[in-house]
Every structure is written in structure tokens, then in C-alpha cells.
């Protein structure tokens, strides 16, 4: 069977990320827009992609200063919307994390889904990384979707879907994630910015900036 190149790329990314995550000691994980050596082409401008990376870095650095070492927090920013996932030891830590994220420059909103419970195990985190990779591969295989319009984050089996998408695309991606094709999915949480079909046409018609072109 011929292996789809994009699907192989996502599987390889999941594997490499898994190795990096298991070897890291830092309690905070930062999302990334870099895939396979180039900035993934998506529906954000190159400037917004850089802002999202900066928001993730600043927020993670700030959280290291105010949270206990027992905390495990993932920071993901998409189009200036910040998603906080992971585990903290108390409600006060959860509130502190949200306040700090909201205080960051250029942040438009914060979705705080931090659980008040012990940090997840390395085994669970490795499963989550694999789950994200498998769902990304399914999105690549879906010919009626632009897979690079989505960001997938998985925490304790909970799959978070982010992106600037239409209602149709949001529904289709949610169905794929919930289809049962990937084992271990507890539930799917949609953290989308919904755009109209007209907006999508305008975005698709815009030429890519040099920063967003894939590097060969």
C-alpha cells in the first residue's frame, strides 16, 4: 500500500515529539507551529503565527514563576486564543494561571481547561501525543478538509480541536475525532474560531507571504 506522504509526516512528527517530551524535565509544554522544518501554512498570517509563538513562550515562562513544580501545564495559542490544559494542584493555581495568560500582550481570550488533580503520568502523556498524531493523520486523509487549518491538542485522552474554520469544517473534524477510529479518545472539545464560507473564500484567495511559503 502506498503511504500518504503527509500522513507519514504527521506520524514521524508524533514519534519525534514523543521522544523529546519523554526526555524533557520541564513541567510546561509549549505548542508549536513548526512542522517538518517549515512554518505550516494555515489561515493565520505569518505575523499572527509569530505572535502565537511569542504568547506561548511568554505565558510558559510566567507560569514557571508562579506555579509549583508539581504542576503540568500545556500552553497553546491559536490566532491569539490561548488554551490552557494539564493539571494543577489547587483552584488558586488554576485561577493564577488564567490571570497570567489573560495579562499577556495580544491575547484575545483564554480557554482554561486545567484540571485540579495530580500531574498526568509519562505513559499517559505519550499516549496523548500518539493520539494527536493519529487524529492529524485522519484529518490529512479527509479530502473535504484542509488539514493544516486545524491544531490538535490531547490531554488525558481529551482531544481539543483549534483553528479558524467554517461551521461545516468544525462539524466534520469533530465527527472524525469522535469516530472511534482512534482508541483512547475520552471526549472532543471544540475550541474553534468560526468563520463564514465567504471569509474562507477571501482567506483562500490571499497570496501567501514569503514567511508562510514552505521551505525546500
C-alpha positions in Angstrom: 0.0 0.0 0.0 1.3 3.4 -0.9 1.9 5.5 2.2 0.5 9.0 2.1 3.4 11.5 2.5 1.5 13.9 4.7 0.3 11.1 6.9 3.8 9.8 7.2 5.0 13.3 8.1 2.4 13.6 11.0 3.3 10.1 12.3 7.0 10.9 12.2 6.3 14.2 14.0 4.3 12.4 16.7 7.2 10.0 17.2 9.8 12.7 17.4 7.7 14.8 19.7 7.2 11.8 21.9 10.9 11.2 22.2 11.5 14.9 23.0 8.7 15.0 25.6 9.8 11.9 27.4 13.4 13.2 27.7 12.4 16.7 28.9 12.1 17.6 32.6 10.2 20.9 32.2 6.7 20.9 33.6 5.4 23.3 31.0 4.9 22.4 27.3 4.6 25.0 24.6 2.6 24.5 21.4 4.4 24.9 18.1 3.5 26.0 14.6 6.7 24.5 13.1 6.2 21.2 11.3 9.0 19.3 9.5 11.3 22.2 9.3 8.9 24.8 7.9 6.2 27.0 9.2 3.0 25.2 8.5 0.7 27.0 6.0 -2.5 27.9 7.8 -5.2 30.5 7.9 -3.3 32.9 10.1 -1.0 35.5 8.7 2.7 35.0 9.2 2.6 37.8 11.8 -0.1 36.2 13.8 1.8 32.9 13.8 4.8 34.6 15.2 2.6 36.3 17.8 1.1 33.0 18.8 4.6 31.6 19.3 5.6 34.6 21.4 2.4 34.3 23.5 3.1 30.7 24.2 6.7 31.4 25.3 5.9 34.3 27.5 3.0 32.6 29.1 5.0 29.4 29.8 7.9 31.5 31.3 5.5 33.3 33.5 3.8 30.2 34.7 7.1 28.7 35.7 7.5 31.5 38.1 4.1 31.3 39.8 3.1 27.6 39.8 4.5 24.7 41.8 6.8 22.1 40.3 4.1 19.5 40.7 2.0 21.4 38.0 1.9 20.2 34.4 0.6 22.8 32.1 0.3 22.9 28.3 0.1 26.4 26.7 -1.3 26.6 23.1 -2.1 29.8 21.3 -4.0 29.9 18.0 -4.9 33.3 16.5 -4.3 34.9 19.9 -6.7 32.5 21.7 -4.9 30.7 24.5 -5.8 27.2 25.6 -4.5 26.0 29.0 -4.6 22.3 29.5 -3.0 19.9 32.0 -3.1 19.6 35.8 -2.6 21.9 38.8 -2.7 21.2 42.5 -5.4 23.8 43.5 -8.1 26.1 42.4 -6.0 29.1 43.3 -3.2 27.8 41.0 -5.8 27.4 38.2 -7.0 30.9 38.7 -3.4 32.3 38.8 -2.6 30.6 35.5 -5.7 32.0 33.8 -5.0 35.6 35.1 -1.4 35.4 33.9 -2.4 34.1 30.4 -5.0 36.9 30.1 -2.5 39.5 31.1 -0.2 38.7 28.2 0.1 41.2 25.3 -2.0 40.4 22.2 -4.1 37.7 23.9 -7.7 38.0 22.8 -9.2 35.2 25.0 -8.3 32.3 27.3 -9.9 28.9 27.5 -8.9 27.4 30.9 -9.4 23.7 31.0 -6.8 22.9 33.7 -7.8 20.0 35.9 -7.2 20.1 39.7 -5.6 16.8 40.1 -2.1 15.1 40.2 0.0 15.6 37.1 -0.6 13.0 34.4 1.9 10.2 34.1 4.6 9.9 31.4 2.7 6.9 30.0 -0.5 9.0 29.6 1.4 11.9 28.0 3.0 9.5 25.5 -0.5 8.1 24.6 -1.8 11.7 24.2 1.0 12.6 21.8 0.2 9.5 19.7 -3.5 10.2 19.8 -2.9 13.8 18.5 -0.7 12.4 15.7 -3.3 9.8 14.7 -6.1 12.4 14.5 -3.9 14.7 12.5 -3.4 11.8 10.1 -7.1 11.3 9.8 -7.6 15.0 9.0 -5.0 14.7 6.3 -6.9 11.7 4.8 -10.2 13.7 4.8 -10.3 15.1 1.3 -13.0 17.5 2.1 -10.9 19.3 4.8 -7.7 21.4 4.7 -5.8 19.6 7.5 -3.4 22.5 8.1 -6.3 24.6 9.2 -6.5 22.6 12.4 -4.4 22.3 15.5 -4.9 19.2 17.7 -4.0 19.0 21.4 -4.7 15.9 23.5 -4.7 15.8 27.3 -5.6 12.7 29.4 -7.5 11.4 26.3 -9.4 14.6 25.9 -8.9 15.9 22.3 -9.0 19.7 21.8 -9.5 21.0 18.2 -8.4 24.5 17.4 -8.5 26.5 14.2 -10.2 29.2 12.1 -12.8 27.1 10.4 -16.4 27.2 9.0 -19.3 25.5 10.7 -19.2 22.7 8.2 -15.4 22.1 8.7 -15.9 22.2 12.5 -18.6 19.6 12.4 -16.7 17.4 10.0 -13.4 17.5 12.1 -15.4 16.8 15.2 -17.0 13.8 13.6 -13.6 12.4 12.6 -12.1 12.8 16.1 -15.2 11.2 17.6 -15.5 8.4 15.1 -13.8 5.8 17.2 -11.0 5.3 14.6 -8.5 6.3 17.3 -8.6 4.4 20.6 -8.3 6.2 23.9 -10.3 9.3 23.0 -12.4 10.3 26.1 -14.1 13.3 24.5 -13.6 16.0 22.0 -13.6 19.7 22.9 -14.0 22.3 20.1 -12.0 25.5 20.6 -12.7 26.9 17.2 -12.9 30.4 15.8 -15.9 30.1 13.4 -15.7 31.9 10.1 -18.2 32.2 7.3 -17.8 30.5 3.9 -17.3 34.0 2.4 -14.5 34.7 4.9 -12.9 31.4 3.9 -13.0 32.3 0.3 -11.3 35.6 1.0 -8.6 33.9 3.1 -8.0 31.3 0.4 -7.7 34.0 -2.3 -5.0 35.8 -0.4 -1.4 35.2 -1.7 0.9 33.5 0.8 3.5 35.7 2.4 7.2 34.7 1.9 7.3 33.7 5.6 4.4 31.2 5.1 5.9 29.5 2.0 7.2 26.0 2.6 11.0 25.9 2.5 12.5 23.4 0.1 
